[in-house]
Amino acid sequence: MAVSRRLVLRAGAGAAVAPLLAPAWAQVPASSVVPAPAPAPWRNWSGLQQCQPQRFFVPADEAELAQALRSAPAQQRWRCVGAGHSFTPLVPTDDWLVSLDRLSGVAPGAAAQTARVQGGTRLAVLSRQLDALGWALPNLPDVDVQSWAGAISTATHGTGRNLPALHAQVQALRLVTARGDILECSATRNPELLAAAKVSLGSLGVIAEAQVAVVPAYNLHRRVWLEPAPQLLERAPQLAQQHRNFEFYYLPFTGYAAAITHDIDDSGQVLDAHAADEDVLRDLRLLRDWLGFAPGLRRKVAGWLIDPQQTEEARNRAWKLLSTQRPTRFNETEYHLPREAGVACVKEVIAALEQRNDVFFPLEFRFVAADDAWLSPFYQRESCSIAVHAAAGEAHAYLLSEIGPIFRRHGGRPHWGKLHDLGAAQLALLYPRFQDFVQLRRELDPQGRFLNPHLRQLFGEKA
Ligand SMILES: Cc1cc2nc3c(=O)[nH]c(=O)nc-3n(C[C@H](O)[C@H](O)[C@H](O)COP(=O)(O)OP(=O)(O)OC[C@H]3O[C@@H](n4cnc5c(N)ncnc54)[C@H](O)[C@@H]3O)c2cc1C
């Protein structure tokens, strides 16, 4: 059988820098308003969400955006798009779709160790430009193709017991509202607006720029190893305490999990990583395709093929290690649990997943620190995050119908950009400042110009 003995090594976890996905409108700078090239619709990364906007609007600057909003008819609807990496239908509109791809770049902020970042800046570009200034973000998500504004708008996060999601480092931002006003907010100026706007799903207006606290550029040392899953699950809280960044991937129907740690590295050495994620996925998929009908045999064969002695190490700039490539497309759900519920919850999720012989994608378990943004899933709560994936084009309804209820029994709050089916009534119970947010949204955008059907469901607004 061609299944590699490297099966277990998610390894690579990839040092390769993710290529930027160039959206269609990035190549049309001559005019800001571009007729949508029919019949090409907009699609998100996984292909699950699609729409045919009437117009793509790619303003040259904040002033052009504000002017366009001021002069547009009141009934015109607007949605913002970043890199289209959300799985939920946050972006789709059949009216105007605005992209800040021409608003990209980083400049030193007013205060020490801060940077002003334009909303359309992709995270990969942001990391490189910060590095050139001797700075870095304290943490990064799995991939870095997202736009800065899109990433903070859904509370995008990495892993680390003491490391919060990206938006928690935002100290000030500039918001272009439905009326075409430009509002500035910070800890001293409109602090309530700042707390609401950091994670706002593009529903309060367009984030043109956000100032972020940065840290001196740093190197990390990564270690990847395999461990029997029951043992690693028990050790997870302790490992999260011992390492700056700790996460694990459970490899379904193998009994093993791959642990990944990153710690500050002052050795000055560079040790390249080897990206083997795709090989691992291919092997897990083959095992499912060939032996999915016989789970006992599938486990046994996986046990023979896995070499638990294999480990991997890498040393490099943090941004070169923390974010990796994801060539294989998938759909995903992720919930954020109270930290003390994480391990119990993941055990139930694994048991439910292994009732389904079609599952092969690894499950991801991470740690995220608390923050104070009103709609942050980490609002005043130290959290564990559990993400479950299904290959694009394969069944994924069970992520909502079978896995979602387990997360909710453990007090989970859904990732705004990943599949969930919650509406306003449930969200109001999960977010102490939910009604304050809804009220503020109505004040800023009484006509609902920035709403689409999904956001209406989230905020309990009539169509
Ligand atoms: C392969 C992959 C890996 C991922 N890894 C992680 C991970 O490790 N951690 C994690 O937390 N998430 C992860 N995600 C989810 C992803 O980070 C979020 O969905 C993020 O919001 C996507 O950013 P984007 O630029 O693609 O935004 P989009 O998906 O295009 O938009 C997201 C939201 O932001 C709004 N928005 C965009 N630009 C603006 C703006 N200028 N002003 C106001 N609102 C705006 C949109 O209207 C929408 O509501 C991953 C997704 C994929 C596909």
The ligand as an ORCA input file, in Angstrom:
! r2SCAN-3c Opt
* xyz 0 1
  C      -7.528     28.226      4.825
  C      -8.096     29.069      5.941
  C      -7.406     29.142      7.149
  C      -7.935     29.918      8.190
  N      -7.255     29.956      9.382
  C      -7.759     30.651     10.410
  C      -7.103     30.685     11.662
  O      -6.033     30.113     11.838
  N      -7.688     31.371     12.675
  C      -8.889     32.016     12.513
  O      -9.382     32.606     13.468
  N      -9.528     32.025     11.328
  C      -8.978     31.366     10.281
  N      -9.632     31.379      9.075
  C     -10.823     32.231      8.933
  C     -10.433     33.630      8.410
  O      -9.290     34.127      9.075
  C     -11.560     34.630      8.669
  O     -12.760     34.174      8.114
  C     -11.227     36.026      8.137
  O     -12.289     36.901      8.403
  C     -10.968     36.047      6.647
  O     -10.401     37.279      6.277
  P     -10.697     37.859      4.821
  O      -9.770     38.992      4.584
  O     -10.721     36.753      3.858
  O     -12.150     38.447      5.043
  P     -13.510     38.083      4.277
  O     -13.813     36.649      4.510
  O     -13.448     38.570      2.888
  O     -14.514     38.969      5.150
  C     -14.718     38.666      6.495
  C     -15.574     39.740      7.148
  O     -14.841     40.952      7.221
  C     -15.583     42.002      6.640
  N     -14.638     42.953      6.059
  C     -13.679     42.714      5.142
  N     -13.002     43.853      4.890
  C     -13.562     44.815      5.668
  C     -13.310     46.210      5.870
  N     -12.336     46.865      5.226
  N     -14.070     46.881      6.765
  C     -15.058     46.249      7.446
  N     -15.340     44.949      7.290
  C     -14.586     44.237      6.417
  C     -16.465     41.321      5.615
  O     -17.596     42.106      5.291
  C     -16.850     40.063      6.365
  O     -17.896     40.322      7.244
  C      -9.146     30.622      8.022
  C      -9.839     30.555      6.801
  C      -9.312     29.779      5.764
  C     -10.062     29.681      4.468
*
